[in-house]
Amino acid sequence: MHREICGDAGIYFPRFSPEALAERVLQIQESPELAEKLSRNSLKRARDFSWSEHVERLVVLAEELARSESERN
């Protein structure tokens, strides 16, 4: 998982380490408290992201780029 996306809603392990991944899965499975904490944090984190806002920002950027290109010509 990407820390900049998941923040404290994820549990991390070294890349390309199936052993570490398995350990994290077991850690969550064996700790209802940890599973609940990650679940709560993920719902909070999800509120920070909006598809409509993302699309709106992309449209604004595209419009700015198009204006910039037309001003150069």
Backbone as ProteinMPNN parsed JSONL, in Angstrom:
{"seq_chain_A": "MHREICGDAGIYFPRFSPEALAERVLQIQESPELAEKLSRNSLKRARDFSWSEHVERLVVLAEELARSESERN", "coords_chain_A": {"N_chain_A": [[0.839, -1.181, 0.0], [0.323, 2.305, -0.49], [1.776, 4.733, 1.435], [1.195, 7.467, 1.305], [-1.375, 7.486, 0.415], [-2.888, 5.698, 2.031], [-2.116, 6.293, 4.653], [-2.642, 6.22, 8.116], [-4.41, 4.194, 7.88], [-3.609, 1.861, 6.901], [-1.581, -1.097, 6.994], [1.758, -1.849, 6.947], [4.41, -3.395, 5.005], [7.551, -4.783, 3.893], [8.263, -4.393, 0.406], [7.783, -6.972, -2.005], [7.888, -9.102, -0.24], [6.549, -11.89, 0.577], [6.406, -13.276, 2.931], [6.389, -11.308, 4.95], [4.004, -10.033, 4.259], [2.18, -12.115, 4.777], [2.561, -12.299, 7.542], [1.499, -9.827, 8.358], [-1.171, -10.084, 7.579], [-1.961, -12.183, 9.25], [-1.514, -10.897, 11.681], [-3.514, -8.932, 11.677], [-5.757, -10.573, 11.514], [-5.594, -11.921, 13.927], [-6.006, -9.94, 15.759], [-8.667, -8.383, 16.732], [-9.009, -5.785, 17.643], [-7.031, -4.304, 16.291], [-7.903, -4.72, 13.657], [-10.392, -3.411, 13.76], [-9.536, -0.798, 14.333], [-8.037, -0.185, 11.995], [-10.11, -0.348, 10.154], [-11.839, 1.754, 10.999], [-10.071, 3.925, 10.639], [-9.696, 3.756, 7.879], [-12.204, 4.421, 6.853], [-12.376, 7.083, 7.676], [-10.205, 8.098, 6.23], [-11.027, 7.679, 3.599], [-12.9, 9.67, 3.261], [-11.394, 11.825, 2.578], [-11.058, 11.777, -0.111], [-12.452, 12.363, -3.308], [-14.204, 11.54, -6.161], [-15.587, 13.275, -7.857], [-14.459, 15.757, -7.221], [-11.829, 15.249, -7.976], [-12.103, 14.817, -10.753], [-13.08, 17.332, -11.463], [-10.826, 18.928, -10.903], [-9.059, 17.897, -12.807], [-10.356, 18.695, -15.171], [-10.214, 21.493, -14.948], [-7.427, 21.793, -15.062], [-6.946, 20.812, -17.669], [-8.322, 22.734, -19.162], [-6.799, 25.009, -18.529], [-4.344, 24.275, -19.67], [-5.1, 24.1, -22.366], [-5.821, 26.771, -22.869], [-3.353, 27.993, -22.442], [-1.862, 26.86, -24.52], [-3.24, 27.863, -26.747], [-2.716, 30.561, -26.454], [-0.03, 30.675, -27.025], [0.051, 30.256, -29.724]], "CA_chain_A": [[0.0, 0.0, 0.0], [1.061, 3.558, -0.528], [1.594, 5.489, 2.673], [0.575, 8.769, 1.065], [-2.802, 7.272, 0.196], [-3.519, 5.006, 3.153], [-1.815, 6.905, 5.948], [-2.741, 5.306, 9.255], [-5.478, 3.228, 7.608], [-2.988, 0.669, 6.34], [-0.506, -1.748, 7.733], [2.78, -1.897, 5.908], [5.408, -4.467, 4.995], [8.521, -4.583, 2.81], [7.859, -4.863, -0.921], [8.265, -8.273, -2.494], [8.088, -10.031, 0.868], [5.316, -12.621, 0.871], [6.422, -13.664, 4.348], [5.947, -10.156, 5.738], [2.586, -9.865, 3.965], [1.472, -13.151, 5.537], [2.61, -11.907, 8.955], [0.564, -8.713, 8.571], [-2.525, -10.634, 7.483], [-2.199, -12.902, 10.509], [-1.567, -9.898, 12.746], [-4.858, -8.343, 11.649], [-6.722, -11.64, 11.803], [-5.491, -12.29, 15.343], [-6.274, -8.784, 16.615], [-9.893, -7.663, 16.378], [-8.815, -4.366, 17.943], [-6.283, -3.731, 15.174], [-8.796, -4.747, 12.49], [-11.374, -2.35, 13.968], [-8.825, 0.477, 14.204], [-7.756, 0.02, 10.572], [-11.395, -0.111, 9.495], [-12.251, 3.133, 11.333], [-9.149, 4.853, 9.978], [-9.902, 3.729, 6.432], [-13.415, 5.192, 6.556], [-12.0, 8.498, 7.809], [-9.296, 8.442, 5.129], [-11.805, 7.686, 2.354], [-13.596, 10.955, 3.161], [-10.465, 12.808, 2.024], [-10.98, 11.599, -1.554], [-13.722, 12.538, -3.99], [-14.042, 11.412, -7.611], [-16.075, 14.477, -8.536], [-13.439, 16.789, -7.041], [-10.683, 14.847, -8.786], [-12.443, 15.085, -12.148], [-13.15, 18.787, -11.619], [-9.456, 19.434, -10.95], [-8.502, 17.522, -14.108], [-10.977, 19.543, -16.198], [-9.617, 22.821, -14.808], [-6.064, 21.692, -15.579], [-7.021, 20.683, -19.129], [-8.709, 24.04, -19.693], [-5.636, 25.893, -18.407], [-3.367, 23.861, -20.683], [-5.626, 24.475, -23.687], [-5.683, 28.23, -22.973], [-1.929, 28.282, -22.551], [-1.45, 26.461, -25.865], [-3.812, 28.781, -27.729], [-2.04, 31.851, -26.302], [1.289, 30.555, -27.652], [-0.11, 30.213, -31.192]], "C_chain_A": [[0.881, 1.241, 0.0], [0.754, 4.38, 0.716], [0.9, 6.816, 2.435], [-0.919, 8.646, 0.798], [-3.465, 6.716, 1.452], [-3.262, 5.651, 4.515], [-1.883, 5.88, 7.065], [-3.885, 4.301, 9.103], [-4.916, 1.935, 7.024], [-1.965, 0.093, 7.296], [0.533, -2.132, 6.676], [3.765, -3.045, 6.104], [6.364, -4.209, 3.844], [7.997, -5.146, 1.483], [8.485, -6.218, -1.222], [8.564, -9.259, -1.369], [6.773, -10.74, 1.192], [5.246, -13.047, 2.334], [5.906, -12.52, 5.216], [4.461, -9.879, 5.508], [1.767, -10.868, 4.778], [1.448, -12.807, 7.025], [1.61, -10.797, 9.254], [-0.883, -9.199, 8.514], [-2.875, -11.367, 8.769], [-2.332, -11.937, 11.682], [-2.967, -9.267, 12.821], [-5.903, -9.381, 12.039], [-6.738, -11.994, 13.288], [-5.818, -11.136, 16.292], [-7.527, -8.055, 16.15], [-9.772, -6.16, 16.637], [-8.086, -3.661, 16.793], [-7.161, -3.67, 13.928], [-9.821, -3.619, 12.586], [-10.734, -0.972, 13.793], [-8.547, 0.79, 12.733], [-9.037, 0.324, 9.801], [-11.874, 1.309, 9.752], [-11.388, 4.148, 10.597], [-9.371, 4.901, 8.469], [-11.159, 4.497, 6.045], [-13.145, 6.691, 6.669], [-11.157, 8.936, 6.618], [-10.055, 8.545, 3.806], [-12.539, 9.004, 2.17], [-12.704, 12.041, 2.57], [-10.399, 12.759, 0.503], [-12.374, 11.692, -2.165], [-13.476, 12.445, -5.494], [-14.47, 12.682, -8.307], [-15.067, 15.619, -8.389], [-12.215, 16.503, -7.901], [-10.93, 15.179, -10.265], [-12.495, 16.591, -12.395], [-11.747, 19.39, -11.721], [-8.785, 19.095, -12.28], [-9.063, 18.397, -15.226], [-10.374, 20.941, -16.151], [-8.196, 22.817, -15.377], [-6.064, 21.611, -17.106], [-7.393, 22.016, -19.77], [-7.539, 25.022, -19.641], [-4.577, 25.564, -19.454], [-3.819, 24.266, -22.081], [-5.504, 25.981, -23.892], [-4.227, 28.614, -23.185], [-1.426, 27.973, -23.951], [-1.995, 27.445, -26.904], [-3.176, 30.169, -27.638], [-0.662, 31.835, -26.952], [1.193, 30.604, -29.163], [-0.67, 31.495, -31.73]], "O_chain_A": [[2.032, 1.211, 0.437], [-0.405, 4.68, 1.002], [0.103, 7.255, 3.263], [-1.652, 9.624, 0.947], [-4.5, 7.224, 1.881], [-4.094, 5.562, 5.418], [-1.271, 4.815, 6.986], [-4.28, 3.644, 10.066], [-5.67, 1.02, 6.692], [-1.552, 0.727, 8.267], [0.188, -2.682, 5.63], [3.927, -3.582, 7.199], [6.02, -3.486, 2.91], [7.382, -6.212, 1.436], [9.573, -6.546, -0.748], [9.397, -10.151, -1.528], [5.978, -10.245, 1.991], [4.162, -13.163, 2.905], [5.087, -12.733, 6.11], [3.739, -9.531, 6.443], [0.769, -10.499, 5.396], [0.432, -12.999, 7.692], [0.945, -10.823, 10.29], [-1.718, -8.771, 9.311], [-3.964, -11.189, 9.313], [-3.163, -12.136, 12.568], [-3.522, -9.095, 13.907], [-6.822, -9.092, 12.805], [-7.787, -12.329, 13.837], [-5.896, -11.339, 17.503], [-7.455, -7.2, 15.268], [-10.371, -5.356, 15.923], [-8.471, -2.569, 16.375], [-7.158, -2.663, 13.219], [-10.088, -2.944, 11.592], [-11.323, -0.084, 13.176], [-8.795, 1.907, 12.279], [-9.04, 1.162, 8.898], [-12.277, 2.001, 8.817], [-11.894, 5.104, 10.01], [-9.25, 5.959, 7.853], [-11.177, 5.16, 5.008], [-13.628, 7.476, 5.853], [-11.369, 10.014, 6.063], [-9.751, 9.41, 2.985], [-12.78, 9.419, 1.036], [-13.202, 13.068, 2.11], [-9.754, 13.607, -0.113], [-13.345, 11.172, -1.616], [-12.649, 13.174, -6.041], [-13.807, 13.132, -9.242], [-14.847, 16.37, -9.339], [-11.634, 17.417, -8.486], [-10.07, 15.751, -10.935], [-12.009, 17.07, -13.42], [-11.514, 20.273, -12.546], [-8.031, 19.903, -12.821], [-8.327, 18.796, -16.128], [-10.055, 21.515, -17.192], [-7.812, 23.741, -16.094], [-5.262, 22.278, -17.761], [-6.84, 22.384, -20.807], [-7.311, 25.776, -20.587], [-3.985, 26.463, -20.052], [-3.011, 24.724, -22.889], [-5.123, 26.426, -24.975], [-3.916, 29.465, -24.017], [-0.644, 28.742, -24.512], [-1.283, 27.817, -27.838], [-3.104, 30.879, -28.641], [-0.176, 32.879, -27.386], [2.167, 30.961, -29.825], [-0.866, 31.624, -32.938]]}, "name": "protein", "num_of_chains": 1, "seq": "MHREICGDAGIYFPRFSPEALAERVLQIQESPELAEKLSRNSLKRARDFSWSEHVERLVVLAEELARSESERN"}
